[in-house]
Amino acid sequence: MKRTGLLLLILVFVMSSCGLAQNSDEENLDDLILEYQNLLMSAYETGEEETDDAKIEIVPKFWYREKSSTDSVSYDVQLSIEGDSALAEIYGRFPGVMNIYYVNDSLDTVVCEKDFIDTIVRFATFKKDTLKEVHGGWRIDKITGAKIYTESPAMMHIDSVWLYKTNIIDTVIRDIHSYFAKDDYITLPKGEIIEITVFSPDTGFFFIHSLLKRSRFTYTNGVYTGNFRVPLTTGVHRVAFDGMTEETLLETDSCYSAYGWMLPYKSE
């Protein structure tokens, strides 16, 4: 009886081990990406409340983006696995409508709708060095920020972004796809106002998006300057620096064209 019990325990252990190993590396990595989808599959906010009341010549009283009612956001994850390391290229397809409200020649407020499909791209690396019972031993190692664009090549560009606040942060981002450790976010004190400078070779409009708030950068001497307030809620948030061509906002007959960077950060 003792031997039979031992054999039974061995059989159960073997069957359990096989069950743990039944998922492929690709399946385990897909599950891990879905577990962290708020980090790896986040898109910019669309229905932002504008925090300034700026009017540019005859341009809109206000504008906002919304997700398409007939098409959904979709993601394509391309995995490259080499031994105990893996790279994920994450591409998002973001269809939507931009609504621009402006005053026409009859002094009526009308809306101009512009359909768009933006692409969102970010990268993540993985290591296989933890408990096999959790995602087959895989963990997220490093991630990047996200690049968002309408066309390829884009009509707007960002050379670099400077985040500055005396005694708090003095960081220049030159490549939004530079890797950083998953938990090594830029950390900012909650409620603090951070100064932002965007360096771009293009003339257009840049906006800051952060936690359902939007404000417009000021353009002076070839650079765009603005600021955003770190949320009072602690945790991981994201901020986007969103550029649009002049024609996108100033001409009803021109197509939507945008380009931006999106970066995760921590409020504490």
C-alpha positions as CSV (number, residue, x, y, z in Angstrom):
1,M,0.0,0.0,0.0
2,K,2.8,2.4,0.8
3,R,4.5,1.7,-2.5
4,T,1.2,2.1,-4.4
5,G,0.6,5.5,-2.6
6,L,4.1,6.6,-3.5
7,L,3.6,5.7,-7.2
8,L,0.3,7.5,-7.2
9,L,2.0,10.6,-5.8
10,I,4.7,10.4,-8.4
11,L,2.1,10.0,-11.2
12,V,0.2,13.0,-9.9
13,F,3.5,15.1,-9.8
14,V,4.4,14.1,-13.3
15,M,1.0,14.9,-14.7
16,S,1.0,18.2,-12.9
17,S,4.5,19.0,-14.3
18,C,3.3,18.2,-17.8
19,G,0.3,20.5,-17.2
20,L,2.5,23.4,-16.1
21,A,4.6,22.9,-19.2
22,Q,1.8,22.6,-21.7
23,N,1.8,26.2,-22.8
24,S,4.4,27.3,-25.4
25,D,6.7,30.2,-24.8
26,E,4.6,32.2,-27.2
27,E,1.4,31.5,-25.2
28,N,3.1,32.3,-21.9
29,L,4.4,35.6,-23.2
30,D,1.1,36.5,-24.7
31,D,-0.6,35.9,-21.3
32,L,2.1,38.0,-19.6
33,I,1.6,40.9,-22.0
34,L,-2.2,40.7,-21.4
35,E,-1.6,40.8,-17.7
36,Y,0.3,44.0,-18.2
37,Q,-1.9,45.4,-20.9
38,N,-2.5,48.7,-19.1
39,L,1.2,49.3,-19.4
40,L,2.0,47.6,-22.7
41,M,-1.2,48.2,-24.6
42,S,-2.2,51.7,-23.5
43,A,-3.3,54.3,-25.9
44,Y,-3.6,58.1,-25.4
45,E,-6.8,59.4,-23.9
46,T,-9.3,60.6,-26.5
47,G,-12.0,62.6,-24.7
48,E,-9.8,65.0,-22.9
49,E,-11.0,68.1,-21.2
50,E,-9.0,71.0,-22.6
51,T,-7.4,73.0,-19.8
52,D,-6.8,76.2,-21.7
53,D,-9.2,78.3,-23.7
54,A,-6.9,79.2,-26.5
55,K,-8.3,80.2,-29.9
56,I,-6.0,80.3,-32.9
57,E,-7.3,82.8,-35.5
58,I,-10.5,81.3,-36.9
59,V,-9.7,77.9,-35.5
60,P,-11.9,75.7,-33.3
61,K,-13.5,76.7,-30.2
62,F,-12.5,73.2,-29.0
63,W,-11.8,69.7,-30.4
64,Y,-11.6,66.2,-29.1
65,R,-10.9,62.7,-30.4
66,E,-13.1,59.7,-29.9
67,K,-12.7,56.0,-30.7
68,S,-14.5,54.8,-33.8
69,S,-18.0,53.5,-33.2
70,T,-17.6,51.0,-36.1
71,D,-14.1,49.8,-35.6
72,S,-12.1,48.9,-32.5
73,V,-8.6,49.3,-31.3
74,S,-6.5,46.2,-32.2
75,Y,-3.0,45.0,-31.4
76,D,-0.5,42.9,-33.2
77,V,2.3,41.4,-31.1
78,Q,5.4,40.1,-32.9
79,L,7.6,37.9,-30.7
80,S,11.2,37.0,-31.3
81,I,12.5,34.3,-28.8
82,E,16.1,33.3,-28.4
83,G,16.8,30.9,-25.5
84,D,15.8,32.6,-22.3
85,S,15.3,36.0,-23.8
86,A,12.5,37.5,-25.9
87,L,11.6,40.7,-27.7
88,A,8.0,41.8,-28.3
89,E,7.2,44.4,-30.9
90,I,3.7,45.7,-30.1
91,Y,1.8,47.5,-32.8
92,G,-1.6,49.1,-32.0
93,R,-4.2,50.2,-34.6
94,F,-6.2,53.0,-33.2
95,P,-9.2,54.1,-35.5
96,G,-11.2,57.2,-34.4
97,V,-12.8,60.5,-35.3
98,M,-11.6,64.0,-34.5
99,N,-14.4,66.4,-33.8
100,I,-13.5,70.1,-34.4
101,Y,-16.0,72.7,-33.3
102,Y,-15.6,76.1,-34.9
103,V,-17.6,79.3,-35.8
104,N,-18.4,79.7,-39.5
105,D,-19.1,82.9,-41.4
106,S,-22.7,82.9,-40.3
107,L,-21.5,82.9,-36.7
108,D,-22.9,79.4,-36.2
109,T,-21.0,76.8,-34.2
110,V,-20.5,73.8,-36.5
111,V,-18.5,70.6,-36.2
112,C,-16.0,69.2,-38.7
113,E,-15.3,65.4,-38.4
114,K,-12.0,63.9,-39.5
115,D,-11.6,60.2,-39.5
116,F,-8.2,58.8,-38.7
117,I,-6.2,55.6,-38.0
118,D,-3.2,56.1,-35.8
119,T,-0.5,53.5,-35.2
120,I,0.9,53.0,-31.7
121,V,4.3,51.3,-31.4
122,R,6.3,50.2,-28.3
123,F,8.7,47.4,-27.4
124,A,9.4,45.2,-24.5
125,T,12.0,42.6,-23.6
126,F,11.5,39.5,-21.4
127,K,13.7,37.1,-19.4
128,K,13.0,33.5,-18.5
129,D,14.4,33.2,-15.0
130,T,11.6,32.9,-12.5
131,L,9.2,30.2,-11.2
132,K,8.0,28.0,-14.0
133,E,4.5,28.0,-12.5
134,V,4.1,31.7,-13.4
135,H,3.9,32.4,-17.1
136,G,6.3,29.5,-17.8
137,G,9.1,31.4,-16.0
138,W,8.9,34.5,-18.1
139,R,9.0,38.1,-16.7
140,I,9.0,41.5,-18.2
141,D,12.6,42.9,-18.2
142,K,12.5,46.2,-20.0
143,I,10.0,48.4,-21.8
144,T,9.9,51.5,-23.9
145,G,7.6,54.4,-24.3
146,A,5.3,54.6,-27.3
147,K,5.4,56.4,-30.6
148,I,2.1,57.4,-32.2
149,Y,1.7,58.4,-35.8
150,T,-0.8,58.7,-38.6
151,E,1.4,58.3,-41.7
152,S,4.8,56.6,-42.2
153,P,6.8,58.7,-42.7
154,A,5.1,61.1,-40.4
155,M,4.5,64.8,-41.3
156,M,5.4,65.9,-37.7
157,H,8.5,64.9,-35.7
158,I,10.0,65.2,-32.3
159,D,13.8,65.5,-31.9
160,S,13.7,65.4,-28.0
161,V,11.7,66.3,-25.0
162,W,13.0,68.0,-21.8
163,L,11.3,67.5,-18.5
164,Y,12.4,70.0,-15.9
165,K,11.6,71.1,-12.3
166,T,14.2,72.6,-10.0
167,N,15.5,69.9,-7.5
168,I,13.0,67.4,-8.9
169,I,13.8,66.4,-12.5
170,D,16.1,67.4,-15.3
171,T,15.8,64.7,-17.9
172,V,16.1,64.8,-21.7
173,I,14.4,62.1,-23.8
174,R,16.0,61.7,-27.2
175,D,14.5,58.4,-28.2
176,I,11.0,57.4,-27.0
177,H,12.0,53.8,-27.8
178,S,14.9,53.8,-25.4
179,Y,14.6,50.9,-22.9
180,F,14.2,51.2,-19.2
181,A,13.6,48.6,-16.5
182,K,9.9,47.8,-16.0
183,D,9.7,49.3,-12.5
184,D,12.3,52.0,-13.2
185,Y,9.8,54.7,-14.1
186,I,10.4,58.4,-14.0
187,T,9.0,59.2,-10.5
188,L,7.4,62.6,-9.8
189,P,5.9,64.1,-6.6
190,K,2.1,64.2,-6.8
191,G,0.6,67.6,-7.5
192,E,3.9,69.0,-8.8
193,I,4.0,71.1,-11.9
194,I,6.6,69.9,-14.4
195,E,7.9,72.1,-17.2
196,I,8.1,70.5,-20.6
197,T,10.0,71.6,-23.7
198,V,9.5,69.8,-27.0
199,F,12.1,70.3,-29.7
200,S,10.7,69.7,-33.2
201,P,11.8,70.9,-36.7
202,D,8.2,71.3,-37.7
203,T,5.7,74.1,-37.3
204,G,2.3,73.0,-36.1
205,F,0.6,72.5,-32.8
206,F,1.7,70.4,-29.8
207,F,-0.5,69.4,-26.9
208,I,0.2,67.7,-23.5
209,H,-2.2,64.9,-22.5
210,S,-2.2,63.7,-18.9
211,L,-4.9,61.9,-17.0
212,L,-7.9,63.3,-19.0
213,K,-6.4,66.8,-19.2
214,R,-5.1,68.6,-22.2
215,S,-3.2,71.8,-22.6
216,R,-1.5,73.5,-25.6
217,F,2.2,74.1,-25.9
218,T,3.4,77.7,-26.6
219,Y,5.6,78.0,-29.7
220,T,8.6,80.4,-29.3
221,N,11.9,80.5,-31.2
222,G,11.7,77.1,-32.7
223,V,10.7,75.2,-29.5
224,Y,7.4,74.3,-27.9
225,T,7.0,74.9,-24.1
226,G,4.3,74.0,-21.6
227,N,3.7,72.2,-18.4
228,F,1.5,69.6,-16.7
229,R,0.5,68.9,-13.2
230,V,1.3,65.5,-11.8
231,P,-1.9,63.8,-10.6
232,L,-2.7,63.7,-6.9
233,T,-3.5,60.0,-7.2
234,T,-0.4,57.8,-6.6
235,G,0.5,55.1,-9.1
236,V,1.6,54.7,-12.7
237,H,0.2,57.2,-15.2
238,R,1.1,58.2,-18.7
239,V,1.8,61.6,-20.4
240,A,1.7,62.2,-24.1
241,F,3.3,64.9,-26.2
242,D,1.0,65.1,-29.2
243,G,1.9,67.1,-32.4
244,M,-0.6,68.0,-35.2
245,T,0.0,69.7,-38.5
246,E,-1.5,73.2,-38.9
247,E,-3.8,71.9,-41.6
248,T,-5.3,69.3,-39.2
249,L,-6.8,72.0,-37.0
250,L,-7.0,75.0,-39.4
251,E,-8.5,73.5,-42.5
252,T,-11.8,71.6,-42.7
253,D,-10.8,70.0,-46.1
254,S,-7.4,68.7,-45.0
255,C,-6.8,65.2,-43.6
256,Y,-5.9,64.5,-40.0
257,S,-2.2,64.1,-39.4
258,A,-0.6,63.6,-36.0
259,Y,2.6,62.4,-34.3
260,G,3.5,62.0,-30.7
261,W,5.4,60.3,-27.9
262,M,3.8,58.7,-24.8
263,L,5.7,58.0,-21.6
264,P,4.7,56.1,-18.5
265,Y,5.7,57.7,-15.1
266,K,4.9,57.2,-11.5
267,S,3.2,59.7,-9.1
268,E,4.0,59.4,-5.4
